[in-house]
Amino acid sequence: MRPLIGITATVEQARYGVWDRPVTLLPQPYVDAVHRAGGRAVLLPPSPDGTDVLLSRLDGLLLSGGVDIDPSRYGAERDPRTQPPQPERDEGELAVLHAAVEADLPVLGICRGMQLMCVAAGGSLIQDLPGAIGSGAHRGAVGVYVEHPVRTVAGSRLAAVVGESLSVPSYHHQGVADAGGLTVTAHADDGTVEGVDLPGATFALGVLWHPEVGSDPRLFEALVAAASLRLRLSIREAGSGSRADVASSKT
């Protein structure tokens, strides 16, 4: 039985066939990475409503990458280089993240997802990382990922998953100024925060890079493993091998 991994999506104007209208959008590499790791992807459109019921049907949560978070969410004025906000996505993802943390659901945040974890934990962001570090090392030309090294903190859960150091695919222009209540677990050579962990959670990791476009499956395998364990425990507690019975017992 594959665990169900909810993946946050966005709403964008898109052209397909004869249509040009808003669509719920998620890059396919996220879905493929979850499937290869043994999970089943469930698309989560932006919505702040019914998060408790929603999460009772899921075994894990993946916060995907995307546009910049509204700086008002962490009490800052908007830098001109910050992308226009998507209030519905910010509100919906913060709601689902808070509910996931409350339920101790396994969580993996990627790029924007990691940044969202920091904001939810009371932290703040660097709105233009190239300007802050004097380098464009974290993003190439428009739509082009760059590779750079990352070193993890010894003894951290992230280090247990991906090892002491690795080369990662990267594409972002914002970073973490303050991780809030999260523990920093990785850095780039220029000091940029590349990984975070939520203390006390069974599994709640965030990374600034984009593992879904790389060849390293370990983060997705770790998320699916944590979700699978949660699913098995839920089935055992419900006394049934049926996912429907498990879901019913949770609501």
VOVEX-9883 format. One record per residue (C-alpha): x, y, z; residue number from 1. Coordinates in nm, 2 decimals, decimal comma. Example, Ala and Ser with C-alpha at 12.3 -4.5 7.8 and 13.67 -1.06 7.14 Angstrom:
BEGIN
{u=1,23&v=-0,45&w=0,78&kolro=1}
{u=1,37&v=-0,11&w=0,71&kolro=2}
***
This chain:
BEGIN
{u=0,00&v=0,00&w=0,00&kolro=1}
{u=0,16&v=0,32&w=-0,11&kolro=2}
{u=0,14&v=0,61&w=0,14&kolro=3}
{u=-0,04&v=0,92&w=0,02&kolro=4}
{u=0,19&v=1,22&w=-0,01&kolro=5}
{u=0,01&v=1,56&w=-0,05&kolro=6}
{u=0,21&v=1,80&w=-0,26&kolro=7}
{u=0,12&v=2,17&w=-0,26&kolro=8}
{u=0,04&v=2,32&w=-0,59&kolro=9}
{u=-0,02&v=2,67&w=-0,73&kolro=10}
{u=-0,28&v=2,84&w=-0,95&kolro=11}
{u=-0,14&v=3,00&w=-1,27&kolro=12}
{u=-0,28&v=3,13&w=-1,60&kolro=13}
{u=-0,19&v=2,87&w=-1,86&kolro=14}
{u=-0,26&v=2,78&w=-2,23&kolro=15}
{u=-0,33&v=2,43&w=-2,33&kolro=16}
{u=-0,52&v=2,30&w=-2,63&kolro=17}
{u=-0,78&v=2,57&w=-2,72&kolro=18}
{u=-0,79&v=2,70&w=-2,36&kolro=19}
{u=-0,63&v=3,00&w=-2,18&kolro=20}
{u=-0,74&v=3,00&w=-1,82&kolro=21}
{u=-0,64&v=2,95&w=-1,46&kolro=22}
{u=-0,51&v=2,60&w=-1,38&kolro=23}
{u=-0,39&v=2,42&w=-1,07&kolro=24}
{u=-0,02&v=2,36&w=-1,15&kolro=25}
{u=0,25&v=2,13&w=-1,02&kolro=26}
{u=0,57&v=2,05&w=-1,20&kolro=27}
{u=0,57&v=1,68&w=-1,29&kolro=28}
{u=0,92&v=1,60&w=-1,14&kolro=29}
{u=0,77&v=1,63&w=-0,79&kolro=30}
{u=0,51&v=1,37&w=-0,87&kolro=31}
{u=0,77&v=1,14&w=-1,04&kolro=32}
{u=1,01&v=1,17&w=-0,75&kolro=33}
{u=0,74&v=1,07&w=-0,49&kolro=34}
{u=0,62&v=0,78&w=-0,71&kolro=35}
{u=0,98&v=0,64&w=-0,76&kolro=36}
{u=1,03&v=0,66&w=-0,38&kolro=37}
{u=0,72&v=0,44&w=-0,33&kolro=38}
{u=0,45&v=0,70&w=-0,25&kolro=39}
{u=0,13&v=0,81&w=-0,42&kolro=40}
{u=0,11&v=1,19&w=-0,50&kolro=41}
{u=-0,20&v=1,38&w=-0,42&kolro=42}
{u=-0,23&v=1,73&w=-0,56&kolro=43}
{u=-0,32&v=2,00&w=-0,30&kolro=44}
{u=-0,46&v=2,32&w=-0,46&kolro=45}
{u=-0,43&v=2,64&w=-0,24&kolro=46}
{u=-0,70&v=2,64&w=0,02&kolro=47}
{u=-0,70&v=2,73&w=0,39&kolro=48}
{u=-1,02&v=2,54&w=0,46&kolro=49}
{u=-1,07&v=2,19&w=0,60&kolro=50}
{u=-0,70&v=2,12&w=0,66&kolro=51}
{u=-0,76&v=1,89&w=0,96&kolro=52}
{u=-0,99&v=1,66&w=0,75&kolro=53}
{u=-0,76&v=1,68&w=0,45&kolro=54}
{u=-0,45&v=1,58&w=0,65&kolro=55}
{u=-0,64&v=1,29&w=0,81&kolro=56}
{u=-0,65&v=1,13&w=0,47&kolro=57}
{u=-0,27&v=1,19&w=0,40&kolro=58}
{u=0,04&v=1,01&w=0,53&kolro=59}
{u=0,29&v=1,28&w=0,44&kolro=60}
{u=0,32&v=1,64&w=0,31&kolro=61}
{u=0,56&v=1,79&w=0,05&kolro=62}
{u=0,58&v=2,17&w=0,03&kolro=63}
{u=0,68&v=2,25&w=-0,33&kolro=64}
{u=0,88&v=2,53&w=-0,47&kolro=65}
{u=0,74&v=2,84&w=-0,63&kolro=66}
{u=0,70&v=3,22&w=-0,61&kolro=67}
{u=0,82&v=3,44&w=-0,32&kolro=68}
{u=0,63&v=3,45&w=0,00&kolro=69}
{u=0,46&v=3,78&w=0,08&kolro=70}
{u=0,71&v=3,97&w=0,31&kolro=71}
{u=0,42&v=4,09&w=0,52&kolro=72}
{u=0,40&v=3,73&w=0,65&kolro=73}
{u=0,72&v=3,78&w=0,84&kolro=74}
{u=0,67&v=4,16&w=0,91&kolro=75}
{u=0,89&v=4,30&w=0,64&kolro=76}
{u=0,84&v=4,56&w=0,37&kolro=77}
{u=0,85&v=4,43&w=0,01&kolro=78}
{u=1,18&v=4,46&w=-0,17&kolro=79}
{u=1,13&v=4,57&w=-0,54&kolro=80}
{u=1,31&v=4,25&w=-0,65&kolro=81}
{u=1,06&v=4,03&w=-0,46&kolro=82}
{u=0,80&v=3,87&w=-0,69&kolro=83}
{u=0,43&v=3,97&w=-0,67&kolro=84}
{u=0,27&v=3,78&w=-0,39&kolro=85}
{u=0,01&v=3,50&w=-0,42&kolro=86}
{u=-0,20&v=3,55&w=-0,10&kolro=87}
{u=-0,42&v=3,25&w=-0,15&kolro=88}
{u=-0,12&v=3,02&w=-0,18&kolro=89}
{u=0,05&v=3,17&w=0,12&kolro=90}
{u=-0,26&v=3,14&w=0,33&kolro=91}
{u=-0,34&v=2,79&w=0,22&kolro=92}
{u=0,01&v=2,65&w=0,26&kolro=93}
{u=0,06&v=2,81&w=0,60&kolro=94}
{u=-0,27&v=2,66&w=0,71&kolro=95}
{u=-0,18&v=2,31&w=0,59&kolro=96}
{u=0,17&v=2,33&w=0,73&kolro=97}
{u=0,05&v=2,44&w=1,08&kolro=98}
{u=-0,21&v=2,15&w=1,07&kolro=99}
{u=0,06&v=1,91&w=0,96&kolro=100}
{u=0,30&v=2,01&w=1,24&kolro=101}
{u=0,01&v=1,98&w=1,49&kolro=102}
{u=-0,06&v=1,63&w=1,37&kolro=103}
{u=0,31&v=1,54&w=1,35&kolro=104}
{u=0,27&v=1,45&w=0,98&kolro=105}
{u=0,60&v=1,38&w=0,80&kolro=106}
{u=0,69&v=1,70&w=0,61&kolro=107}
{u=0,95&v=1,78&w=0,34&kolro=108}
{u=0,99&v=2,14&w=0,23&kolro=109}
{u=1,17&v=2,22&w=-0,09&kolro=110}
{u=1,30&v=2,57&w=-0,18&kolro=111}
{u=0,99&v=2,79&w=-0,12&kolro=112}
{u=0,87&v=2,51&w=0,10&kolro=113}
{u=1,17&v=2,54&w=0,33&kolro=114}
{u=1,13&v=2,92&w=0,34&kolro=115}
{u=0,77&v=2,87&w=0,43&kolro=116}
{u=0,87&v=2,64&w=0,72&kolro=117}
{u=1,10&v=2,91&w=0,85&kolro=118}
{u=0,83&v=3,18&w=0,82&kolro=119}
{u=0,57&v=2,96&w=1,00&kolro=120}
{u=0,83&v=2,90&w=1,28&kolro=121}
{u=0,86&v=3,28&w=1,33&kolro=122}
{u=1,16&v=3,33&w=1,11&kolro=123}
{u=1,23&v=3,57&w=0,82&kolro=124}
{u=1,38&v=3,57&w=0,47&kolro=125}
{u=1,65&v=3,74&w=0,27&kolro=126}
{u=1,45&v=3,89&w=-0,01&kolro=127}
{u=1,73&v=3,91&w=-0,26&kolro=128}
{u=2,01&v=3,66&w=-0,19&kolro=129}
{u=2,25&v=3,77&w=-0,47&kolro=130}
{u=2,25&v=4,13&w=-0,34&kolro=131}
{u=2,31&v=4,01&w=0,02&kolro=132}
{u=2,60&v=3,77&w=-0,06&kolro=133}
{u=2,74&v=3,95&w=-0,37&kolro=134}
{u=2,70&v=3,64&w=-0,58&kolro=135}
{u=2,46&v=3,47&w=-0,82&kolro=136}
{u=2,58&v=3,13&w=-0,73&kolro=137}
{u=2,24&v=2,99&w=-0,64&kolro=138}
{u=2,06&v=3,05&w=-0,97&kolro=139}
{u=2,18&v=3,05&w=-1,34&kolro=140}
{u=2,01&v=3,21&w=-1,64&kolro=141}
{u=1,63&v=3,22&w=-1,64&kolro=142}
{u=1,50&v=2,87&w=-1,60&kolro=143}
{u=1,85&v=2,72&w=-1,56&kolro=144}
{u=1,95&v=2,53&w=-1,24&kolro=145}
{u=2,30&v=2,55&w=-1,12&kolro=146}
{u=2,50&v=2,30&w=-0,91&kolro=147}
{u=2,68&v=2,40&w=-0,59&kolro=148}
{u=2,82&v=2,21&w=-0,29&kolro=149}
{u=2,63&v=2,19&w=0,04&kolro=150}
{u=2,76&v=2,07&w=0,38&kolro=151}
{u=2,53&v=1,93&w=0,64&kolro=152}
{u=2,56&v=1,97&w=1,02&kolro=153}
{u=2,71&v=1,66&w=1,18&kolro=154}
{u=2,46&v=1,46&w=1,38&kolro=155}
{u=2,15&v=1,62&w=1,22&kolro=156}
{u=1,87&v=1,43&w=1,07&kolro=157}
{u=1,95&v=1,58&w=0,73&kolro=158}
{u=2,30&v=1,45&w=0,75&kolro=159}
{u=2,17&v=1,10&w=0,83&kolro=160}
{u=1,96&v=1,12&w=0,51&kolro=161}
{u=2,20&v=1,27&w=0,26&kolro=162}
{u=2,55&v=1,24&w=0,42&kolro=163}
{u=2,81&v=1,49&w=0,52&kolro=164}
{u=2,83&v=1,68&w=0,18&kolro=165}
{u=2,67&v=1,67&w=-0,16&kolro=166}
{u=2,64&v=1,87&w=-0,48&kolro=167}
{u=2,28&v=2,01&w=-0,53&kolro=168}
{u=2,07&v=2,16&w=-0,81&kolro=169}
{u=1,97&v=2,51&w=-0,72&kolro=170}
{u=1,74&v=2,78&w=-0,85&kolro=171}
{u=1,63&v=3,06&w=-0,60&kolro=172}
{u=1,70&v=3,42&w=-0,53&kolro=173}
{u=1,57&v=3,43&w=-0,17&kolro=174}
{u=1,72&v=3,27&w=0,14&kolro=175}
{u=1,68&v=3,24&w=0,51&kolro=176}
{u=1,77&v=3,53&w=0,73&kolro=177}
{u=1,63&v=3,38&w=1,05&kolro=178}
{u=1,52&v=3,02&w=1,08&kolro=179}
{u=1,29&v=3,10&w=1,38&kolro=180}
{u=1,22&v=2,79&w=1,59&kolro=181}
{u=1,38&v=2,56&w=1,34&kolro=182}
{u=1,73&v=2,41&w=1,36&kolro=183}
{u=1,97&v=2,49&w=1,08&kolro=184}
{u=2,11&v=2,16&w=0,94&kolro=185}
{u=2,31&v=2,26&w=0,62&kolro=186}
{u=2,50&v=2,55&w=0,46&kolro=187}
{u=2,64&v=2,64&w=0,12&kolro=188}
{u=3,00&v=2,75&w=0,10&kolro=189}
{u=2,90&v=3,11&w=0,11&kolro=190}
{u=2,71&v=3,06&w=0,44&kolro=191}
{u=2,36&v=3,04&w=0,29&kolro=192}
{u=2,13&v=2,83&w=0,50&kolro=193}
{u=2,05&v=2,52&w=0,29&kolro=194}
{u=1,87&v=2,29&w=0,54&kolro=195}
{u=1,64&v=2,31&w=0,84&kolro=196}
{u=1,48&v=2,07&w=1,08&kolro=197}
{u=1,18&v=2,11&w=1,32&kolro=198}
{u=1,29&v=2,00&w=1,67&kolro=199}
{u=1,06&v=1,75&w=1,83&kolro=200}
{u=0,89&v=1,64&w=1,50&kolro=201}
{u=0,90&v=1,28&w=1,39&kolro=202}
{u=1,01&v=1,40&w=1,04&kolro=203}
{u=1,00&v=1,76&w=0,93&kolro=204}
{u=1,29&v=1,86&w=0,70&kolro=205}
{u=1,34&v=2,15&w=0,46&kolro=206}
{u=1,60&v=2,21&w=0,20&kolro=207}
{u=1,67&v=2,51&w=-0,02&kolro=208}
{u=1,78&v=2,32&w=-0,33&kolro=209}
{u=1,56&v=2,12&w=-0,58&kolro=210}
{u=1,62&v=1,75&w=-0,53&kolro=211}
{u=1,32&v=1,67&w=-0,76&kolro=212}
{u=1,53&v=1,77&w=-1,07&kolro=213}
{u=1,84&v=1,59&w=-0,95&kolro=214}
{u=1,94&v=1,23&w=-0,95&kolro=215}
{u=1,95&v=1,18&w=-0,57&kolro=216}
{u=1,63&v=1,02&w=-0,44&kolro=217}
{u=1,72&v=1,00&w=-0,07&kolro=218}
{u=1,51&v=1,29&w=0,06&kolro=219}
{u=1,20&v=1,15&w=-0,11&kolro=220}
{u=1,28&v=0,80&w=0,01&kolro=221}
{u=1,31&v=0,93&w=0,36&kolro=222}
{u=0,98&v=1,12&w=0,34&kolro=223}
{u=0,80&v=0,81&w=0,20&kolro=224}
{u=0,96&v=0,59&w=0,46&kolro=225}
{u=0,83&v=0,81&w=0,74&kolro=226}
{u=0,49&v=0,83&w=0,58&kolro=227}
{u=0,48&v=0,45&w=0,53&kolro=228}
{u=0,56&v=0,40&w=0,90&kolro=229}
{u=0,28&v=0,64&w=0,99&kolro=230}
{u=0,04&v=0,45&w=0,77&kolro=231}
{u=0,13&v=0,11&w=0,91&kolro=232}
{u=0,08&v=0,24&w=1,27&kolro=233}
{u=-0,25&v=0,39&w=1,17&kolro=234}
{u=-0,37&v=0,06&w=1,02&kolro=235}
{u=-0,25&v=-0,13&w=1,33&kolro=236}
{u=-0,44&v=0,11&w=1,56&kolro=237}
{u=-0,75&v=0,09&w=1,34&kolro=238}
{u=-0,73&v=-0,29&w=1,35&kolro=239}
{u=-0,78&v=-0,31&w=0,97&kolro=240}
{u=-0,59&v=-0,34&w=0,65&kolro=241}
{u=-0,83&v=-0,10&w=0,47&kolro=242}
{u=-0,72&v=0,26&w=0,40&kolro=243}
{u=-1,09&v=0,35&w=0,41&kolro=244}
{u=-1,12&v=0,22&w=0,76&kolro=245}
{u=-0,81&v=0,40&w=0,87&kolro=246}
{u=-0,94&v=0,73&w=0,73&kolro=247}
{u=-1,27&v=0,67&w=0,89&kolro=248}
{u=-1,11&v=0,61&w=1,23&kolro=249}
{u=-0,93&v=0,95&w=1,20&kolro=250}
{u=-1,24&v=1,16&w=1,14&kolro=251}
***
